[in-house]
Amino acid sequence: MAKFEMHEKVKDIVSGAVGIIVGRTEWDNGCIRYVIQQTIGKDGKVPDTINGDEQNLASMDKTKARKPAGRTGGPPVYGDPKR
């Protein structure tokens, strides 16, 4: 079971980066990594996403950011009842 949920706000305690979880990967060696979209900077530019190991992340709150309306594309997810 995943420790964090999609669209949950987290902080990477190693880098100090804060953002919203937009993806998750699980590797053969047991490593679970999350893709984190950082917030837009004061310059108005959207920063690149970062990857953080599950054990290095801390939840900022349990309220989720606004979810996109429905599926927005991407490859089919096998076993996903929404596809």
N, C-alpha and C positions, 0 to 999 in steps of 0.2 A: 504494500500500500504506500502511496506517495505521502511524503512528509508535508509537502506544500501543494497548494491547489493552483490551477491556472488562474491568472489575473490577480494573484495575491501579491501584495507589496512586501518586498524583502530587502535586506541589506546584506551585502557580502562583507563579512567581518574582516577578511584579509585585505581587500582593496578599498573598502569603505563605500563602494558603489551602491546606490539605492535605485530600485526600479521595480517593474512589474514582470512577473513570470509569464513568458509567452511560449515556452517550449520546454520539453523534458526529454532527456535521452538516458537509456540504461545500457551499460556496456557489459560484455561477456565477463569481465573481471569483477563485476559487482558494483562498479562505480556508477553513481547516479548524478547526472549533471543537469542543471537548469539553464535555460536561455533567458536572460534578463534584459528587458528594454529599459534603458535609463530614461529619466525624464528630460524633456526639452530644456536646453540651457538658456541662459539669459540672452544669448546671441540669436535665439530663435531656431537654431539648428538641432536636428534630431541626432543624438549621438549613436554610434554603433552599438549593437547588442554585445553583451558580454556573457561568458559561460562561467558558472560557479558550481563547485562541488556541493552536494547536499549538506555535508557536515560543516561547511563554511558559511552557510546562510542562516539568517535569523529573521523571523517574521516581524514586520513593522506593525501590522495590525491584521485582524481577521476579516476586515471588510474588503471586498474585492473592488477593483477598478471597473469601470464600465466595460461590459462585454460587447464584442461585436454582435450585430444582429444576425443570427443564424450562422451557417457555415459560410466561410468566405473564400473557399477554394483550397488548393493544395492537393497532394496525392490522396487517393482513397485510403482510409484506415480500415484494414480488414478486421471484421468483427465489430465494427462500429454500427450500431443499429440506426444511426442517423443518416447513413449513406445508402 
